[in-house]
Amino acid sequence: MENFYNLYRIGKNTKKPDSRGKSFGYQVLGFGSGVETAIAHRAVWAGNFLANSSPSNIIDFVEIATLGNAVDFGDQSVARHRLNSSSASSTRGLWFGGNTQPTKTNIIDYVTIATEGNATDFGDITSQTSQHGMSGNNDTRAVHCVGSRSDTVRNEMEYVTIATTGNTTDFGDLINGRQTACGVNSNTRICYMGGYRMDGTASTAEIDFITTASTGNATDFGDVSVARNSISGCSSSTRAVWAGGNDSSGNVIDYVTIASAGDATDFGDLTSVANDSSGGTSNKIRGLFAKGGTPSRSAAIDYITIASTGNAADFGDRTVAGTYSGACSNGNGGLA
């Protein structure tokens, strides 16, 4: 992998994206003859709840293998927040539902991650409106948990095939309905952790999991170290990591091994408290967390190395300070 990053740096100096709408890649020297093209892994965020209490339509992104500030990607079809349900394949990123302030929505938007531009309509969430949901994915399928609808916390899960467009289809139910939870994944399983319970009065530590390629109800996995909601998550193909959230110690990072079941283990701490999270994602090696509230609204992004343990470090800043965004990447742990 070190060789890949060396090639990535060489390629980065030979070709840079210089305008919106251009397909993004780096020409790098191959291990044989000729030239190969490596598509950089991007973290893409959409949606924000801004300091003036209004939703934002901003989409911005970073290159995960580098350090630095985010740049503009384009705009959502509708400005909204409470959009932490976001998933991606190696080519396409999706955002489910959200709140247009004050109206909840059933919109699903998508972008082609390698090409900057505005989001396009994908279809609708069939269970009416959805906000504070969470989702995960494998290479082909994204599974969205409804979160809340009409001010009621729900337990429904629905899915789409990422390469197509269309409305969601029923998948099954969570053990308990939750909102402001977080979904992370390997290419076989999705784990959903934390959030507010069905009655919406208390945070939970529970972790559920599903097998992504099938349909059916979720199964108990274990518990996270601290009951909390509004969390960011990321993963490699083997390890799921969660960070921040609304609780008494909102800088906590903990992790599980996705293929097994059991309680989470301490990973380290964020650089500061991160309430009302703004979304996490990864390239399987490095995980990024947009911090949301600290407790005032923040543009800060932290990063970790997923295979190790330890405290997070500063990555850079998003283009806007806000909370309740959704993040996805074309290199996340659900992709083969």
GICORZI-V806645 format. One record per backbone hydrogen bond with DSSP energy under -1.0 kcal/mol. CO is the residue of the C=O (numbers start at 1). NH is the residue of the N-H. Records with the same first field share a line. If there is no record, write none. Layout:
BEGIN
CO: NH  NH
END
This chain:
BEGIN
1: 5
2: 6
3: 7
4: 8
5: 9
6: 10
7: 11
8: 12
9: 13
11: 14  15
19: 22
26: 38
28: 36
34: 30
36: 28
38: 26
41: 64
43: 62
44: 328
45: 60
46: 326
48: 56
49: 323
50: 53
54: 50
56: 80
57: 76
58: 47
59: 73  74
60: 45
61: 71
62: 43
63: 66
71: 61
73: 117
74: 59
75: 119
81: 99
82: 132
84: 86
85: 96
87: 94
91: 113
92: 89
93: 111
94: 87
95: 109
98: 105
99: 81
103: 100
105: 130
106: 125
107: 97
108: 122  123
109: 95
110: 120
111: 93
112: 115
114: 24
120: 110
122: 166
123: 108
124: 168
126: 128
130: 98
131: 148
132: 180
134: 145
136: 143
140: 162
141: 138
142: 160
143: 136
144: 158
145: 134
146: 148
147: 154
148: 131
149: 152
152: 149
154: 178
155: 174
156: 146
157: 171  172
158: 144
159: 169
160: 142
161: 164
169: 159
171: 216
172: 157
173: 218
179: 196
180: 230
182: 193
184: 191
188: 212
189: 186
190: 210
191: 184
192: 208
193: 182
195: 204
196: 179
197: 200
202: 197
204: 228
205: 224
206: 194
207: 221  222
208: 192
209: 219
210: 190
211: 214
219: 209
221: 262
222: 207
223: 264
228: 195
229: 246
230: 277
232: 243
234: 241
238: 258
239: 236
240: 256
241: 234
242: 254
243: 232
249: 252
250: 274
251: 270
252: 244
253: 267  268
254: 242
255: 265
256: 240
257: 260
265: 255
267: 310
268: 253
269: 312
274: 245
275: 293
277: 324
279: 290
281: 288
285: 306
286: 283
287: 304
288: 281
289: 302
290: 278
292: 298
293: 275
296: 294
298: 322
299: 318
300: 291
301: 315  316
302: 289
303: 313
304: 287
305: 308
313: 303
315: 68
316: 301
317: 70
323: 49
324: 83
326: 46
328: 44
332: 335
END
